[in-house]
Amino acid sequence: MKTVLIVEDDLINARVFSKILTKRGGLEVKHTENVDEVMKIAQAQEADIILMDVSLSHSMYQGKPVDGIKITQMLKSDPQTASLPIILVTAHAMEGDRENFLRQSGADDYISKPVVDHQQFVDQVIALLPQD
């Protein structure tokens, strides 16, 4: 079974994503906003894909505040985790944001919140999962 790591500081969003992905997608889900934990899970290859909230309000790494863009950059620049698919998830859905966020972060895809079409959301996640 494939595992999705949800990096999200809003517990309600995390629960909604988790429910959609387990019920509709048949996926296993982990959730954390602790950056050290994110790095550990990614490096140990305990997740097949990451859903990364862009604006993490409480996340710190090595004593500095970081957002989802920065965490994605760190993961994509590490040869050990560079191939791990990352989907940015954000409520900032102004024109040009998608391209800007993807270019800045090196993420593989982008989903805007709120997620309205649950099946499309699941399909988008599954499409990026590594095939065995």
C-alpha positions in Angstrom: 0.0 0.0 0.0 1.3 3.5 -0.9 1.8 6.1 1.8 1.0 9.8 1.6 2.8 12.1 4.0 0.6 15.2 4.7 2.6 18.2 5.9 -0.2 20.5 7.0 -0.6 22.9 10.0 -4.4 23.0 9.9 -5.7 19.8 11.6 -9.1 20.0 9.9 -7.5 20.1 6.4 -5.2 17.3 7.4 -8.2 15.2 8.6 -10.2 16.0 5.4 -7.3 15.1 3.1 -6.6 11.9 5.1 -10.2 10.7 5.0 -10.4 11.4 1.2 -7.1 9.6 0.5 -7.8 6.5 2.6 -11.5 6.1 1.7 -11.4 7.0 -2.0 -7.8 6.3 -2.8 -7.1 3.3 -0.6 -3.9 5.0 0.5 -2.1 4.9 3.8 -1.6 8.4 5.4 0.9 10.0 7.8 0.6 13.5 9.0 3.1 15.9 10.6 4.1 19.5 10.5 7.3 18.8 12.4 10.1 19.5 9.8 12.6 17.2 11.4 10.0 14.4 11.2 9.3 15.2 7.6 13.0 15.0 6.7 13.4 11.7 8.7 10.3 10.1 7.0 11.5 11.2 3.5 15.1 10.0 4.0 13.9 6.7 5.4 11.6 6.3 2.4 8.6 5.8 4.6 6.4 7.9 2.2 5.7 7.5 -1.5 4.5 11.1 -2.0 4.2 14.3 0.0 1.3 16.7 0.2 3.0 19.9 1.3 1.1 22.9 2.6 2.8 26.1 1.3 2.2 28.3 4.3 3.1 26.4 7.5 2.6 28.9 10.3 4.4 27.0 13.1 7.1 25.0 11.3 10.7 25.5 12.4 13.9 23.9 11.1 17.3 24.3 12.8 15.9 27.3 14.8 14.5 29.1 11.7 10.8 29.4 10.6 10.3 27.6 7.3 7.4 27.2 4.9 6.4 24.5 2.5 8.4 26.0 -0.4 11.6 25.9 1.7 11.0 22.4 2.9 10.3 21.3 -0.7 13.6 23.0 -1.9 15.5 21.1 0.9 14.0 17.8 -0.1 14.5 18.3 -3.9 18.1 19.4 -3.4 19.0 16.2 -1.4 20.0 13.4 -3.8 18.4 10.9 -1.3 15.0 12.5 -1.4 15.1 14.4 -4.8 12.9 11.9 -6.6 10.2 11.8 -4.0 7.1 13.4 -5.6 5.8 16.5 -3.8 2.5 18.2 -4.4 2.1 21.7 -3.0 -1.3 22.5 -1.4 -2.3 26.1 -0.9 -5.2 28.4 -0.5 -3.1 31.1 -2.4 -4.6 30.4 -5.7 -4.2 33.7 -7.5 -3.3 33.8 -11.2 0.4 33.0 -11.6 0.8 31.5 -8.1 0.8 27.9 -9.4 3.7 28.5 -11.9 5.6 30.7 -9.4 5.3 28.2 -6.5 6.3 25.3 -8.7 9.3 27.1 -10.2 10.4 28.3 -6.7 10.1 25.0 -4.9 10.8 22.4 -7.6 7.6 20.6 -6.6 6.0 18.1 -9.0 2.4 19.5 -8.8 0.1 21.9 -7.2 -3.4 21.7 -5.7 -5.4 24.6 -4.5 -7.6 24.6 -1.3 -10.3 24.0 -0.6 -10.4 20.6 -2.3 -13.9 20.5 -3.9 -13.6 17.6 -6.3 -12.5 14.7 -4.1 -12.1 12.2 -7.0 -10.0 14.6 -9.0 -7.8 15.2 -5.8 -7.3 11.5 -5.4 -6.6 11.0 -9.1 -4.0 13.8 -9.0 -2.2 12.2 -6.1 -2.3 8.7 -7.5 -1.0 10.0 -10.9 2.2 11.0 -9.3 2.8 7.9 -7.2 5.8 5.9 -8.3 4.8 2.8 -10.1 6.4 -0.4 -8.9 
